[in-house]
Amino acid sequence: VLLGSGLTVLSQPLMYVKVLVQVGYEPLPPTLGRNIFGRQVYQLPGLFSYAKHIVKVDGRAGLFKGLAPRLCSSAIGTVVHSKVLQVPGDRCLLGVCSLPDASFPPQPGTSKKEPVSSLEQVLKETSREMVARSAATLITHPFHVITLRCMVQFIGRETKYSGTLSAFATIYREEGILGFFAGLVPRLLGDILSLWLCNMLAYLINTYALENGVRAPCPALGAAHAQLRQLLFHEQFPGSLPKPGAFHGIVVAHAQDPALRLVEPCGSLCFHSLAGGLLPYAPTYSSWLDCWSQLHREGNMSRGNSLFFRKVPAGKRYVWE
């Protein structure tokens, strides 16, 4: 919990900027710069320029808007995640599995180079991790919605979501219980897809690409996967520190679900009155599927994937103050 809270605080400015970019808010005009190939192109402000703008408007403390509900989400999510995995007879905790010990001798005729975990074990452990992570996401999603709205209200300079408790009352009064779960479906789908892709790829690499099976299979990589999500994708369930061989599976897994990561914050703004979710800053979405459809038609499905070297898409118009 302490490690997760520390990472949450450190990554808050990064998440803040990323969320504002994902919902389509561009407060600064593009500037003429050079891409990685040296060609002159118009670029949208990157992470540091965006952060400087926030500091100019709200001061350094402004970079940490939404931190309180996010810390609550991180702490509660970590506890729920671990409790779900603590089942009698299970040898996994927080996605990290111990290697077989002497009480489980190898079967006669098995090779020493045989992987530590069979495919059946990998499927079982990944399924358990999926259930635990989904349960934690479901319970903490109301805090996640409040976090996003605390950030997005920077666009219209509102203050209706300034406090965590008052934000709960506001959402319940204006939207009812369902308002606490806006954007839940794409968030769950993104988590599940990324987890399975990461673990299956890690299993294949450890089984067929490495010379022997001494490295921990996908559950250990799943812990590293969760750790990287904490840093880059504001997930609330950190595991252990990354281990060798984990990074490749994580990167490929995250490359598969950027669209869901974009739809999730946009979908969380459905049915509310913040300026950041209304014209001219953003169209009004009736659901996350409508959000997906409109973003796809506009060619904006990759918005927010990069916070550096952000080239202005051809034919796109933005609202600048």
C-alpha positions, 0 to 999 in steps of 0.5 A: 500500500505504501509503495503504491501510494508513493508511486501514485503521488509521483505519477499524478502530474503525468496522469493529470496531463494525460487525462486532459490530452485524452479528453481533447483539451488543447489550451496552447496553440501548436508550435513549429518544431522538428520530428525525430527525422529532423523534418519541420512539423507543427507540434502540439504542446508536450508534457512539460509545456502542458505542465507549465501551463497548469502551473501558470494557472493553478500553481504547483499544487494544481498538478495534484488535483484529484490526488486524494480520491486517487490515493483512496482508490489505490489503497482500497484497490490494493487491499481488495486485490490481495484479499481476493487472491488470499484463498486457502490452498492457493500459492499466489499473492498479488500476482507473484507465484513461488516456484515449486518446492521439494514437496512437489517432486518432478514426475518421472521422465520429465526434462530438467528444461521443462518450464516451471509452469504448465499452460493449465497453471498459467491459465488458472493463475491468470484467471484468478488475477483477472477476477481479483483485479476486476473486483478491485476495479469495480469497488474503486471505480467511483473514486476513479470517476471522481479523480477524472472529474476533478482533473477535467474541471480544470478546463471550465474552471469549475469547483463542483468536484473539489472534495471527495465526499462532496463529489460523492454527493454531487454525482449521486444527486445529479446522476444516481448510482450509475454515475459512479460507474461511468466508463467502467466497461472500457476500463475493465475490458482494457485491463482484461485484454492487456493482462491476458495478452501479457501473460500469454506472451510471457508464457510463450517466451519463457516456454519456447524462447528461453533456454531453460525455464528457471524464470518465473512464468507469467504471474511474476510478469503479471506483477511487473505488468501491474507495476508498470500500469501504476506508473503509466496508466494510473492503475491502483494495484501494484505488485512487486518490482519488475523482473527480467524478461517482463518488459517485452510482454508488458509493452506489447500488451499495452500496444493492444488497448490504447483505444480502450484507454482513451474511451475510458476517461471520455466515457466517464464524462457522459451525462454530466455538466462539466465544460470539458465534456461539452462543446466546443471542447468535446462532443456529447456522448450517449455511451462509451460505445457512442464515444468509441464510434465518434472517436473512430470516425474522427481518426482520434483513437490514438489521442493521448498515446504519446505526450511528446512529439505530438504532431497536429493531425491533418484536418483537425481543429482544436479550441485554444484559449 
